[in-house]
């Protein structure tokens, strides 16, 4: 059986920043301008206001089936996934998306050409450990790639935990929790390059 690599979606495969700007435009009629290209969170990246009440409800209504099925791919992410498949790995997306949008997320990823064999939707409630920990325990991947440090918390020690650092301003990817992560990377392509050149067979690929 092929070894599995588990991949997060937003921030690893998909450009949630661009999708957020699109949702804001749908809600309020104008696309926000860029404020900080190095911001980790979309509300800091874009020049938008903190909204509440009816305006917040209006914005949230735009995070619908259409939103979750049309998020663009991050540059180089599709190609990076194909490199892993060509090296003999099976890819599964483990996403914290709500289960009711899992089908939309799967359609989105398939339409973009990601060679994924499955998608697991875990929801995003954190109760001391990652909401993805149980799914990863069952999946038993060789590696798990995510861009949010808290989602590595409680992941079994035998799974290689790769953290995508991406934009640093306001990032949660700092502090003592980094000690539990096995490797740090700028993006998925950088992880793939490192993984396939690693010293062990599971790094180099099942087909080699």
Buried (B, 14 or more C-beta within 10 A) or exposed (E): EBBBBBBBBBBBBBBBBBBBBBBBEBBBEEEBEEEBEEBBBBBBBBEBEEBEEEEEEEBEEBBEEEBBBBBBBBEBBBEBBBBBBEBBBBBBBBBBBBEEBBBBBBBBBEEBEBBBEEBBBBBBEBEEBBBBBBBBEEBEBBBBBBBBBBBBBBBEEEBBBBBBBBBEEEBEBEEEBEEBBEBBBEBBBBBBEBBBEBEEEBBBBBEE
